[in-house]
């Protein structure tokens, strides 16, 4: 796609404007670093365009202070005070969401993850947000906690112009097939290979 120009234009009866404004389902997967980081970068662009942003984190601990979370909460506050950008919601484990990871069995965690997905599906049907980040959502799918076919059907049937970005390793083939944009992050080299742990300003 040199200079952002498609190599071919489908004979789908749509105008260039209609094709450009179709909602996007993106999947960031693979073993490399940067899947969530790239998703949050897209969310920043969405916020700047006035798109209501909602982030849902399925695996990260509620006690982990994520840098992007702090930034987006400030952006949400800025919107509330000045009208700049758009509303922002950030939901993760430990803040009352039904997928909150507490002490319990795998069955408990699976039921909680399913409840979390059902709430997201409800929001999609109601068009509550314009841009969704489902961070590390591939793991509940991989573990069989949430039915892949149901997720794919819901995403394909979502009304309006709701963009969805899903991150995590080992994205199911059915989800990859349904997506409009798929990026596989590959690892060439990582500081952990040399025994270096994550550091402030890079990992959080």
N, C-alpha and C positions, 0 to 999 in steps of 0.2 A: 504494500500500500504506500507507494511513494507520495510524499506530501499529503498524506491523509486521503488520497483518492482511491476508492475501491477499484480493484482490478476488473470486476464485472458487476453489472447491475442486473438484478433478477427481474424477470418478467412477472411481477406480482400485482400489477395494477395500481401500485401506490406511487404517489408523487415523491420527489426527493425529500421534501419537507416532512411528509408523513413517515417515510422510512427512517429519517434522522431522529424523529421524536418517539420512536417505539421504546417501551420500557426494556431495560437490560437486566438479565440475570447473569451475574458474574461469579465465577468460582476460582479462588486462589488456592492451589493445592501443591503437593510435592514436599520433599524432605528439606528444602532450603529455607533459610531465614527470610522474613520479609512479607509473609502472606497477610498478616493482620496489619502491618505497617502500610502496605499498599492499599488495603481496604479503607483505612482511616484517612489516607490521602485523598481517596475518591470522596469520602464523606465530607472532607473539608471543601472540596469543590462544590458538592451539593449544597452545603450550608451557605456558601457564598452566593449561590444562585437562588437562595430563598427556599430551598427544599427542606421540609420538616424531616429531621434526622433522628433515627432511633437505633441504638446499639444494644445488642443482646449477647452477653458473653456466657458460654455454656460450661467452660472448664476452669478458667482462671479463678483463683481464690478471691473472696471478697476482701481479704486483708492485704492483698497485693496492690500497692499504690501504682497504678498504671499512669504514665505520663500523659498519654492521649486522653484518658478520662478527665484528668484535671483540666486540660486545655479545652475539651469540649464542654465541660460544665461551665467554664468561664464564658465560652461562646454563647451558651444558652442563656446565661445571666445577662450578657451584653445585649442579646436580642430582646430580652424582657424589659430592659431599661431603655433601649434606644430604638428598637425596631430593626436594627441592622441584622442581616442574615436571616436566620430561621430558628424555630424552637429546636431544642436538643433533649433527647431522653437517653439515659445510659443505665442499663439494667444488668446487674451481675449477681452472682451467688451471694447470699447473705443480706440481701436487701428486700426480703419479703416475696421474692419470686418463687414460683412453685418448683423450679428446678434447683433450688438452694441445696447445696450438698451438706448434709448433716450426717451425724453418726447413724449408720443403718446398713442394711444389706444392699447388694447390687439391685435387688428387686425394688427396693425403696428409691434408689437413685434413678432407675429406669422409669419408674412411674412419675418421678418428679420431672425428668427431662421431657417426657411425653406431655405432661401438663404445661410445661413451658412452651413447647412447640404449638400446642393447641391454642394458647393465648396469642402467639404470633399469627397463626392462621386466622384467628378471629379478627385481628387487626388488619391483616391483608384483605379480608373480605369486606371490612368496613372502610378501607382506604384511609386508615388513621395517619399514615406517614407517607412521605414521598421517597425516602431513601432509608433502606434497612441494611445494617451490618449484622450478620449472624456469625459471630466470631467463634471459631473452633466448633462449629456445628457438625462438621463431618464425623466427629468422634461418636456422638450418640447414634448417628446413622450406622457407622461401622460396627458399633457394639450391639446393634439390633434393638436399641431402646426406642427408636422412632422408625416407623415404617417408611422406607425410601420411596416406594411407589406413591404413597399418600402425599408425601412432601412434594414430589415432582408434579403430581396432578394439581395440588393446591397452587404451586408456583406458576404453573402454566396457565391456570384459570384465573389468576389474580386480575382484578379489574383495574381500570384507569392506567396511570403512568407511574407505577411504583417500581423503583429500582431496588434490586436485592443483590447483596454481595455476601457470599458464603466462604469462610476460610477453614483451613485445616488439612492435615495430611490425609492421604488415601480416600479422596472423594469417590463415592460410588460411581460406577460407569453410567448408571441411569441419570444421575445428576449432571455428570459431565456432558452427556448427550443432550440434555434439555437446555443447557446453558448457552447463552449468546457469546459469552466471553470466558475463555478458560486460560488461565496462566499457571504453568507448573514451575514452581521455584526449585531449581536444582542447586545442590551444594557442591561448590568447587573447593572451598576452604573455609574453615570456621575457627575462631579463636579457641573454642573448646577442644579442638584437635590437639592444641598445644598445652592443654591443661588449664586454660584461662576461663574463669567463670564470667557470667554476665556482669556488666558494669553499668553504673549510673550514667544516664544520658545516651546509652546505646540500646540497652534492653528495657529500661524503664525510665 
